[in-house]
């Protein structure tokens, strides 16, 4: 019984060492997964916002293309609300533009939006990423 107690005393730090070796990669994968989820949510929210702005511009232009295409669409349309998770200060305002081709009578409405996303941990040069989205619709 006495030899069992001395053998157990020799292994006191093994569990702590094993926990330290396993915890660091586990936490890195956990927080990396959270960051990638945040990034993908931001990309999808920006795409949805640009698409909603394009829909608002298409509805505004509608059938009266001769007059409405000449106006400044960025001030004329009602912008959709900013999706949750996007900061207004980091979003470059989506600017709808309208161009007419008189020969084919095709109107192209385009919206461009960009967002600066910051990762929490600036590892591997991923401190700041710019997300761009350009959508177009021909009428």
Secondary structure as UniProt FT lines:
FT   HELIX           2..9
FT   TURN            10..13
FT   HELIX           14..61
FT   TURN            62..63
FT   HELIX           65..68
FT   TURN            69..70
FT   HELIX           73..76
FT   TURN            84..85
FT   HELIX           88..90
FT   STRAND          91..92
FT   STRAND          97..101
FT   TURN            102..105
FT   STRAND          106..118
FT   HELIX           123..125
FT   STRAND          128..138
//
